[in-house]
Amino acid sequence: FCGECLQPCLQVPSPLCPLCRMPFDPKKVEKASSVEKQLSSYKAPCRGCSKKVTLAKMRAHVSSCAKVQEQMANCPKFVPVVPTSQPIPSNIPNRSTFVCPYCGARNLDQQELVKHCMENHRNDPNKVVCPVCSAMPWGDPSYKSANFLQHLLHRHKFSYDTFVDYNIDEEAALQAALALSLSEN
């Protein structure tokens, strides 16, 4: 992990790995000097302007590259590849847009919520309830995430509506996913 991604994990009393969520000792975190060396020596073209940039500086370049920002602005919102077979119920909670748990900004879809929080609340140490999880039938509206930004980045990379049948319980969903996985392999 880069230092910027790992830093929020180190600011809690019992640090958890941002990937596997297992506890770890921050004193045993080591810099991968060989990886740092490679990132500083290899260059690659920016996906927007094609300027060659070292991999160590690519994230900063892409975030400020006008051509990348233009491409992002013209990029269509995510839509399912095939129509869903689920009917649109009228009496369910809003699972399409969310309120920022830090500042109350409203009507943010999942992608906008991630972007908003990364841009405006990256260094906010407050524990907050995930509005996406709390809108789900299995969500706990009182659970406060120790590291909300990492939670957003790792747990909400897709829209649940595309993959979840809200009319079945968690065990039935797990069994259906396993059966589908086995049938595809």
N, C-alpha and C positions, 0 to 999 in steps of 0.2 A: 504494500500500500504506500501511496505517497504520504508525506507528512501531513499535508492539508486534509486528506481523508481520514487519517488515523487520529489526528489531534482531538476531535470531539469525543472519540472513544476513550481517551485518556483523562477526560475531565470529570469522570464519574467515580464514585468511591470504589466500585467493583467493575473494572473495565471488562468489556465483552468484545470479542473479535467481531468486526463489522460484517464478516462473511458467514462464519459458522455460529456466531453468538456464544461461543464457549469463553469462560473466564481466562484471562491471561495476565501475566506479570509485566507491567510496563517497564520494569527495570531490565527485562530480558529482550526488549525490542532492539533490534540491530539494524543499522543502515546497510543496505545491500550496495556496497561501494561498486561492485562490478556492474550492477544494473545502472547505477547513477552514471558511471563512466560511459556505458553504451548509449544511454539516453542523451548524454552530452556530445557524443561523437557522431551519431547517425543523424542524417538529415533526410527529410521526406517533404514532398510538395504539399502545400495547404490545399484542402479540397475546394476552396473557393477561388483564391487568386493564383494558385500554383507556385507561389514563392517557396523556395526551399528553406526549411526551418529545422533546427535541431529538435529532436523529440522532446527534450527537456523543456523547451520553450513553446512547443506546439499548442498546448492548452491555452496559454495566455494569448498567443497569436490568433487562434481560431475565435476566441471570445471577443476579440476586437477587430477582426477582419470584416470590412464592409461587404465584401462579396459573399461571405458565409452568412452574415446577418440578412442580406438580401435573399439568399436562397431559403433561409429559414422562414422568412416572412411570406414567401411564395409557396411554401410547402403546405399541402392540404392537411387538414386534421385527419387523425386516424379514423378509418371506417372499417367495419368487418369485411373480409374478402367475400364471404357469402352471407346472405340474409340469415338471421337467427330464426329458429323454429318456435321460439318462445313468444307467446302473445304479450302485448304490452299491457301490464296490469295498471289499474287506475288508482289503487289504494296502497301503493308502496312508498317508502321514503325516497326522497330525492337522492339518487346515487350517481348523478351526472355532474353536479356542480357542488363545490364545497366552500366552506368559510375558513380562512386562514386562522389557525388556533393562536397565533401570536398577536395579530393586529386587527382581525375581524374583516379583512378584505373579503368580499363576497363574489359569488358566481365564477369560481375558478374551477376548470375541469382538472383532472389529475395532472396533466402535463403542465398546465398553467400554475397549479399549486406548487409543484416541484420547483419550477422556474422562479416563481415569486418568493418562495422561502429561501432558495439558494441566493437570490439577489438581495433580499431585504433582511433576512434573519439568520444568516450563516453563523454568526457568533453569539446568538441568543442561547444562554445556558438553561433557560426555563424548561421544565418538563411539561409537556402538553399532551392532550388527547389527540390521536390521529382522527381527523374527520372522515377519512375514507373508511377506516376500519370500523368506526363507531356507527357508520351508516349501514354496515352489513349485518345480516341476521345473527351472525356469530360474534359480532364485535362487542366489546365491553366499553360502554360510554364513559366509564370512570377510570379506565387504565391510562396512565400517563407514561409515555415513552421516555426512557432515559436519554435517548439520542434520536430525536424525531427526524432530523435531516437524513441520517443514515438509514433510518427505517423507511422513509419515503423513497430514497434512491434504490434500496434493495428489494422492497416489498411491493412497490406500486409502479412497476415498469410497463404495465398493460392495464387495459380496462377490464374490470371483473365482468361486466355485462357480456363480453364476448365469450367468456369461458365458463361462467357459473350459472347453474340452474338453482335459483333461489327457493324453489319449491321442494327441494330434497335436503335432508340433513347432511351434516359433514361426513358421516360414515358412509352414507349412500353415494355421496359425491366421490369419496376416495375409492370406493369399490368400482364405480363407473370409470374413473380415470385409469385404474389398474387394468380393468378389462379391456379398455380401448388401447392402452399401451401394449398389452400382450397380443392383441389382435393385429396390431401394426407391425410387430416384429415377428 
